[in-house]
């Protein structure tokens, strides 16, 4: 396998760069044509590597790319999931090269979607090609790549529910996650859920002159800032009543094991240009970013933000607020608690509207399953050391949905790094990581097929 990979590395990278040039931004309607173009490109590449019945499955939104290779009904089936849509590239001026003009420098691929998730999806496409050169697939495979993950996967659940037989599998394999470091492989076994909202605070019926009206009316921007500031106390705890009622609390032993993962506080601070970390009192940085819930403002605006000065009291102020959730919290419960609390703390003189966007459920995947063991062995084969099970801070809501709708667990076999700047300017993905994924994924299939055929 290694020699074939080495011989074809430049071609694999060239194909990925071609895909990355397509700005498949699902959040912005002006890129809709490019989203469809990215789906067509993936369909073409899946057909090239020998998948059957490759199609664009229409939804109420962007199409889902589906393909399969069913070699024997007696063999296990792996359902591969990923997404071809990407985050908006704004602010463009902070990119050192064009977000959709991919370049490779210092061993990294720079482009929007390089890591999240086009680069990691394309590892699977090329893994099929590697397997074709080395005896073929050892089990059945189905591939489902969506185009709406970055906007909440609104139509994926509908599609899965309507196509349970088509998608029937023994395990879901996805690579929208990462590893601890290039010399420390890991497998994420936990993900946080998500509750995302936009809030609108309204004061006067029009923008007002801040000299004529300042001091006599409640400024919606001031009110919004004060409301947001009150959502945390001095210890970093979230102040929404009932927010922590169902939070899964790990034992001291579990917390000790979690903190055994390699971590250097100084390197962490240096990597993001901060003199100090911050968070909920009583927890380490590893714990704060994995097993504890959070609340963050993702955007805030209102009033005049152009060049120069305009002395105005804005009629409206807005913010986008998200909460990451941990096991036993639900997005529905937390959304209700947030809406009730945020409207209740509005001062007299303003009105508040809370608009829920999307949410997802937290999940913990088993570490004693055949699929996990196969992934762990594949990583040990290619990295030379056993992977560490970790809990990720991000959210992949569809993992819980797959368990509910299809009755199967997922294996999160990702190769990204925390430093890859996903969702940020200058997103990148290591050539090492891209190639290591293509090397490892075929071994997962081989180990999984072998272990599944062993007597219980």
C-alpha positions as CSV (number, residue, x, y, z in Angstrom):
1,X,0.0,0.0,0.0
2,X,2.8,2.4,1.0
3,X,4.5,2.3,-2.4
4,X,1.2,3.0,-4.2
5,X,0.6,5.9,-1.9
6,X,4.0,7.4,-2.5
7,X,3.8,7.0,-6.2
8,X,0.4,8.7,-6.4
9,X,0.7,11.4,-3.6
10,X,1.0,14.3,-6.1
11,X,-2.1,13.2,-8.0
12,X,-4.1,12.7,-4.9
13,X,-3.2,16.2,-3.7
14,X,-3.9,17.7,-7.1
15,X,-7.4,16.2,-7.2
16,X,-8.1,17.5,-3.7
17,X,-6.9,21.0,-4.6
18,X,-9.3,20.9,-7.6
19,X,-12.2,20.1,-5.3
20,X,-11.1,22.8,-2.8
21,X,-11.3,25.5,-5.5
22,X,-15.1,25.0,-5.6
23,X,-16.5,27.4,-3.0
24,X,-19.2,25.1,-1.6
25,X,-20.4,27.5,1.1
26,X,-23.8,26.3,2.2
27,X,-24.7,29.2,4.4
28,X,-24.7,31.8,1.6
29,X,-27.3,31.4,-1.2
30,X,-24.9,33.1,-3.7
31,X,-22.7,30.0,-3.6
32,X,-25.6,27.5,-4.3
33,X,-24.4,26.8,-7.8
34,X,-20.9,26.0,-6.4
35,X,-22.4,23.7,-3.8
36,X,-24.0,21.7,-6.5
37,X,-20.8,21.7,-8.5
38,X,-18.9,20.3,-5.5
39,X,-21.5,17.5,-5.2
40,X,-21.1,16.6,-8.9
41,X,-17.3,16.6,-8.5
42,X,-17.5,14.1,-5.6
43,X,-20.0,11.9,-7.6
44,X,-17.5,11.8,-10.4
45,X,-14.6,10.8,-8.2
46,X,-16.6,8.1,-6.4
47,X,-17.6,6.6,-9.7
48,X,-13.9,6.6,-10.8
49,X,-12.9,4.5,-7.7
50,X,-15.5,1.9,-8.6
51,X,-18.5,2.5,-6.4
52,X,-21.8,1.4,-7.8
53,X,-25.1,3.2,-7.9
54,X,-23.5,6.6,-7.3
55,X,-26.2,9.3,-7.3
56,X,-27.2,12.7,-6.1
57,X,-30.1,12.2,-3.8
58,X,-32.3,15.3,-3.8
59,X,-33.5,16.9,-0.6
60,X,-35.4,20.0,0.2
61,X,-32.0,21.6,0.4
62,X,-28.6,20.5,-1.0
63,X,-28.2,17.0,-2.5
64,X,-26.7,14.1,-0.7
65,X,-24.1,12.1,-2.6
66,X,-24.6,8.4,-2.2
67,X,-22.7,5.4,-3.5
68,X,-22.1,1.8,-2.6
69,X,-20.1,-1.3,-3.1
70,X,-21.9,-4.4,-1.9
71,X,-19.7,-7.4,-2.5
72,X,-21.3,-10.1,-0.2
73,X,-24.5,-9.9,1.9
74,X,-22.8,-12.2,4.4
75,X,-20.1,-9.6,5.1
76,X,-20.5,-6.6,7.4
77,X,-21.4,-3.2,6.0
78,X,-19.7,0.2,6.8
79,X,-21.6,3.4,6.1
80,X,-19.2,6.3,5.5
81,X,-20.4,9.8,6.4
82,X,-19.0,13.2,5.7
83,X,-19.9,16.6,4.2
84,X,-18.8,18.5,1.2
85,X,-20.1,21.9,2.2
86,X,-17.8,24.4,3.9
87,X,-18.0,27.4,6.3
88,X,-18.0,30.9,4.9
89,X,-14.5,32.3,4.4
90,X,-15.1,35.7,5.9
91,X,-13.1,37.8,6.8
92,X,-11.3,37.3,3.5
93,X,-8.7,40.0,4.3
94,X,-7.2,37.8,7.1
95,X,-6.3,35.0,4.7
96,X,-2.7,34.9,3.6
97,X,-3.8,33.2,0.4
98,X,-7.2,33.0,-1.3
99,X,-9.5,30.7,0.7
100,X,-10.6,29.1,-2.6
101,X,-7.2,29.3,-4.3
102,X,-5.6,26.4,-2.4
103,X,-1.8,26.3,-1.9
104,X,0.6,23.9,-0.3
105,X,3.2,25.5,1.9
106,X,5.3,24.2,4.8
107,X,3.7,20.8,4.4
108,X,0.1,22.1,4.8
109,X,-2.8,22.6,2.4
110,X,-4.3,26.0,2.9
111,X,-7.9,26.5,1.8
112,X,-11.4,26.7,3.2
113,X,-12.5,23.0,3.7
114,X,-9.0,21.7,3.6
115,X,-9.6,19.9,6.9
116,X,-13.3,20.5,7.5
117,X,-14.4,18.4,5.8
118,X,-13.3,18.0,2.1
119,X,-9.8,16.9,2.9
120,X,-11.0,14.3,5.3
121,X,-13.8,13.1,3.0
122,X,-11.3,12.8,0.1
123,X,-9.1,10.5,2.2
124,X,-12.0,8.0,2.0
125,X,-12.3,8.3,-1.7
126,X,-8.6,7.6,-2.2
127,X,-8.7,4.8,0.4
128,X,-11.1,3.0,-1.9
129,X,-8.6,3.4,-4.7
130,X,-5.8,2.0,-2.5
131,X,-8.0,-1.0,-1.7
132,X,-8.7,-1.6,-5.3
133,X,-4.9,-1.9,-5.8
134,X,-4.6,-4.4,-2.9
135,X,-7.2,-7.0,-3.3
136,X,-10.4,-4.9,-3.1
137,X,-12.8,-4.2,-0.3
138,X,-13.0,-6.8,2.4
139,X,-16.5,-5.8,3.4
140,X,-19.5,-3.9,2.0
141,X,-19.4,-0.1,1.9
142,X,-22.1,2.6,1.6
143,X,-21.1,6.3,1.3
144,X,-23.4,9.2,2.2
145,X,-21.9,12.7,2.0
146,X,-24.2,15.6,2.7
147,X,-24.0,19.3,1.7
148,X,-25.7,21.0,4.7
149,X,-23.6,20.0,7.8
150,X,-22.3,23.6,8.3
151,X,-25.9,24.9,8.4
152,X,-27.4,22.3,10.8
153,X,-28.0,19.2,8.6
154,X,-31.7,20.1,8.4
155,X,-32.5,17.6,5.7
156,X,-30.2,14.7,6.6
157,X,-32.5,13.3,9.3
158,X,-35.4,13.4,7.0
159,X,-33.4,11.5,4.3
160,X,-32.1,8.9,6.8
161,X,-35.5,8.3,8.2
162,X,-36.9,7.8,4.7
163,X,-34.1,5.5,3.6
164,X,-33.4,3.2,6.5
165,X,-33.1,0.1,4.4
166,X,-30.9,1.8,1.8
167,X,-28.6,3.0,4.6
168,X,-28.7,-0.2,6.7
169,X,-25.2,-0.9,8.1
170,X,-23.3,-2.3,11.0
171,X,-21.3,0.8,11.8
172,X,-20.9,4.4,10.7
173,X,-17.4,5.6,9.8
174,X,-16.6,9.3,9.7
175,X,-13.5,11.5,9.7
176,X,-14.8,14.9,10.8
177,X,-12.6,14.8,13.9
178,X,-8.9,14.8,14.7
179,X,-6.0,13.4,16.6
180,X,-4.0,14.8,19.5
181,X,-0.8,15.3,17.5
182,X,1.1,13.8,14.6
183,X,3.0,11.6,16.9
184,X,0.1,10.8,19.2
185,X,-2.9,9.1,17.6
186,X,-6.3,9.3,19.2
187,X,-9.9,8.4,18.6
188,X,-12.7,10.7,19.8
189,X,-15.3,8.7,21.8
190,X,-17.4,11.7,22.9
191,X,-18.8,14.8,21.4
192,X,-20.7,17.7,22.8
193,X,-24.2,18.7,21.7
194,X,-25.3,22.1,20.5
195,X,-28.0,24.7,21.1
196,X,-27.7,27.7,18.8
197,X,-29.8,30.9,18.9
198,X,-30.0,34.4,17.5
199,X,-31.4,37.1,19.8
200,X,-32.9,40.4,18.9
201,X,-33.2,43.3,21.4
202,X,-35.4,46.2,20.3
203,X,-35.7,49.6,22.0
204,X,-37.1,52.8,20.3
205,X,-39.0,52.6,17.1
206,X,-36.1,54.1,15.1
207,X,-32.5,55.0,15.5
208,X,-32.2,58.1,17.7
209,X,-29.8,61.0,18.0
210,X,-27.6,60.1,21.0
211,X,-27.4,63.8,22.1
212,X,-31.1,64.4,22.0
213,X,-32.1,61.1,23.5
214,X,-29.0,59.8,25.3
215,X,-29.7,59.3,29.0
216,X,-33.5,59.2,28.5
217,X,-34.0,55.8,26.8
218,X,-32.5,52.4,27.2
219,X,-29.9,51.7,24.6
220,X,-30.6,48.2,23.1
221,X,-26.9,47.6,22.6
222,X,-26.1,48.5,26.2
223,X,-28.9,46.3,27.3
224,X,-27.8,43.4,25.2
225,X,-24.2,43.6,26.5
226,X,-25.4,43.7,30.1
227,X,-27.7,40.7,29.5
228,X,-24.9,38.7,27.9
229,X,-22.4,39.6,30.6
230,X,-24.9,38.2,33.2
231,X,-24.9,34.7,31.6
232,X,-21.7,33.8,33.5
233,X,-20.8,34.4,37.1
234,X,-17.4,35.2,38.5
235,X,-16.4,31.5,38.5
236,X,-17.3,31.0,34.8
237,X,-20.5,29.1,35.7
238,X,-23.5,29.6,33.4
239,X,-26.3,31.3,35.3
240,X,-29.3,30.0,33.5
241,X,-31.5,28.3,36.1
242,X,-31.6,24.6,35.6
243,X,-28.8,24.6,33.1
244,X,-26.6,22.1,35.0
245,X,-29.5,19.9,36.3
246,X,-28.8,17.0,34.0
247,X,-25.1,17.4,33.3
248,X,-23.2,14.0,33.5
249,X,-20.6,14.4,36.2
250,X,-17.6,12.2,35.8
251,X,-16.0,10.4,38.7
252,X,-12.5,11.5,39.9
253,X,-11.1,8.3,38.4
254,X,-12.6,9.2,35.0
255,X,-11.3,12.7,35.2
256,X,-7.9,11.5,36.1
257,X,-7.8,9.2,33.0
258,X,-9.1,12.0,30.8
259,X,-6.2,14.3,31.9
260,X,-3.6,11.7,31.1
261,X,-3.8,12.8,27.4
262,X,-0.7,14.8,26.4
263,X,-1.2,18.5,27.0
264,X,1.1,21.4,27.5
265,X,-0.6,24.6,28.8
266,X,2.2,26.9,27.6
267,X,2.1,25.5,24.1
268,X,-1.7,25.8,24.1
269,X,-1.6,29.4,25.1
270,X,1.1,30.2,22.6
271,X,-0.7,28.5,19.7
272,X,-3.7,30.9,20.1
273,X,-1.7,34.0,21.1
274,X,-3.1,34.4,24.7
275,X,-1.3,35.0,28.0
276,X,-3.8,32.9,30.0
277,X,-6.6,30.4,29.6
278,X,-10.0,31.0,31.0
279,X,-13.0,28.9,32.0
280,X,-15.1,27.3,34.6
281,X,-13.4,27.2,38.0
282,X,-12.4,23.8,39.3
283,X,-11.8,22.2,35.9
284,X,-8.7,21.8,33.7
285,X,-8.5,23.0,30.1
286,X,-8.9,19.5,28.8
287,X,-12.1,19.1,30.9
288,X,-13.5,22.5,30.0
289,X,-13.2,21.7,26.3
290,X,-14.7,18.2,26.5
291,X,-16.9,17.2,29.5
292,X,-18.3,20.5,30.6
293,X,-21.0,22.6,28.9
294,X,-20.3,26.1,27.6
295,X,-22.0,29.3,26.4
296,X,-20.4,31.6,23.9
297,X,-21.4,34.6,21.9
298,X,-20.5,33.9,18.3
299,X,-21.4,37.3,16.9
300,X,-22.8,40.6,18.0
301,X,-23.9,43.7,16.1
302,X,-26.1,46.8,16.0
303,X,-25.9,50.5,15.4
304,X,-23.3,52.2,13.3
305,X,-20.2,50.2,12.4
306,X,-18.9,52.1,9.3
307,X,-16.0,54.5,8.9
308,X,-15.9,57.6,11.1
309,X,-18.5,58.5,13.7
310,X,-22.3,58.6,13.8
311,X,-23.8,59.5,17.1
312,X,-26.8,57.2,17.2
313,X,-28.7,55.1,19.6
314,X,-29.7,52.0,17.6
315,X,-33.2,50.8,17.5
316,X,-32.0,47.2,17.5
317,X,-29.1,45.0,18.6
318,X,-28.4,41.4,17.8
319,X,-26.3,38.5,18.9
320,X,-25.7,34.8,18.0
321,X,-25.3,32.6,21.0
322,X,-24.4,29.0,21.1
323,X,-24.2,26.4,24.0
324,X,-22.2,23.2,23.8
325,X,-23.9,20.4,25.7
326,X,-22.7,17.3,27.5
327,X,-24.3,13.9,28.0
328,X,-27.8,13.9,29.6
329,X,-28.5,17.5,28.5
330,X,-30.7,17.8,25.5
331,X,-30.8,20.6,22.9
332,X,-34.6,21.0,23.3
333,X,-34.4,21.3,27.1
334,X,-31.5,23.8,27.0
335,X,-33.1,25.8,24.2
336,X,-36.3,26.3,26.3
337,X,-34.3,27.2,29.4
338,X,-32.2,29.7,27.5
339,X,-35.2,31.4,25.9
340,X,-37.1,31.6,29.2
341,X,-34.1,33.1,31.0
342,X,-32.9,35.5,28.3
343,X,-36.4,37.0,27.9
344,X,-36.8,37.2,31.7
345,X,-33.6,39.3,32.2
346,X,-34.5,42.0,29.7
347,X,-34.6,45.4,31.4
348,X,-37.7,47.6,31.2
349,X,-37.6,49.7,28.0
350,X,-36.5,46.9,25.6
351,X,-38.2,43.8,24.1
352,X,-36.4,40.6,23.3
353,X,-37.0,37.9,20.6
354,X,-35.1,34.6,20.7
355,X,-34.9,32.8,17.4
356,X,-33.6,29.2,17.7
357,X,-31.4,28.0,14.8
358,X,-30.3,24.5,15.1
359,X,-29.2,22.0,17.7
360,X,-27.8,18.5,18.3
361,X,-27.4,16.0,21.0
362,X,-24.2,15.0,22.8
363,X,-23.0,11.5,22.4
364,X,-20.5,9.0,23.8
365,X,-19.4,6.0,21.7
366,X,-18.3,2.6,23.0
367,X,-14.6,1.7,23.3
368,X,-15.3,-2.0,23.5
369,X,-16.9,-2.4,20.1
370,X,-15.4,-4.4,17.2
371,X,-15.3,-1.2,15.1
372,X,-13.4,0.8,17.8
373,X,-10.9,-2.1,18.1
374,X,-10.5,-2.2,14.4
375,X,-9.9,1.6,14.2
376,X,-7.4,1.4,17.2
377,X,-5.5,-1.4,15.5
378,X,-5.3,0.5,12.2
379,X,-3.9,3.6,13.9
380,X,-1.4,1.5,15.8
381,X,-0.3,-0.1,12.5
382,X,0.4,3.3,10.9
383,X,1.5,5.4,13.8
384,X,3.4,2.7,15.7
385,X,1.6,3.3,19.0
386,X,-1.9,2.7,20.5
387,X,-4.3,5.6,20.1
388,X,-5.7,7.4,23.1
389,X,-9.5,7.6,23.5
390,X,-10.5,11.3,23.9
391,X,-13.6,13.4,24.1
392,X,-14.0,16.2,21.6
393,X,-15.3,19.6,22.3
394,X,-17.1,20.0,19.0
395,X,-20.5,18.8,17.9
396,X,-21.5,16.4,15.2
397,X,-25.2,16.1,15.8
398,X,-25.8,13.4,13.3
399,X,-23.8,10.8,15.4
400,X,-26.7,10.7,17.9
401,X,-29.2,10.7,15.0
402,X,-27.5,7.7,13.4
403,X,-27.8,5.8,16.7
404,X,-31.5,6.7,17.0
405,X,-32.6,6.2,13.4
406,X,-30.3,3.4,12.2
407,X,-29.5,1.8,15.5
408,X,-25.7,1.8,15.0
409,X,-22.8,3.4,16.6
410,X,-20.2,5.6,14.9
411,X,-16.4,5.4,14.8
412,X,-14.7,8.9,14.7
413,X,-11.5,8.1,12.7
414,X,-10.3,11.7,12.0
415,X,-6.9,13.0,11.3
416,X,-7.2,16.8,11.8
417,X,-5.3,18.8,14.4
418,X,-6.7,21.5,16.8
419,X,-4.2,23.9,15.1
420,X,-5.8,23.5,11.7
421,X,-7.8,26.7,12.1
422,X,-11.1,25.2,10.9
423,X,-13.9,27.8,10.7
424,X,-11.2,30.4,10.8
425,X,-9.1,32.3,8.3
426,X,-6.1,30.3,7.0
427,X,-7.7,26.9,7.6
428,X,-5.2,24.2,6.7
429,X,-4.6,20.5,6.7
430,X,-1.3,18.7,6.9
431,X,-0.1,16.7,3.9
432,X,1.1,14.2,6.4
433,X,-2.4,13.9,7.9
434,X,-4.1,13.6,4.6
435,X,-1.8,10.8,3.5
436,X,-1.8,9.1,6.9
437,X,-5.6,8.9,6.6
438,X,-5.4,7.3,3.2
439,X,-3.0,4.8,4.6
440,X,-5.0,4.0,7.8
441,X,-8.6,3.8,6.5
442,X,-8.0,0.7,4.3
443,X,-6.5,-1.0,7.3
444,X,-9.6,-0.2,9.3
445,X,-11.7,-2.1,6.7
446,X,-9.4,-5.1,6.8
447,X,-9.3,-5.3,10.6
448,X,-13.0,-4.7,10.9
449,X,-14.0,-7.4,8.4
450,X,-11.6,-9.9,10.0
451,X,-12.8,-9.2,13.6
452,X,-16.5,-9.3,12.6
453,X,-16.0,-12.8,11.2
454,X,-14.4,-14.1,14.4
455,X,-16.6,-16.3,16.6
456,X,-18.2,-14.3,19.5
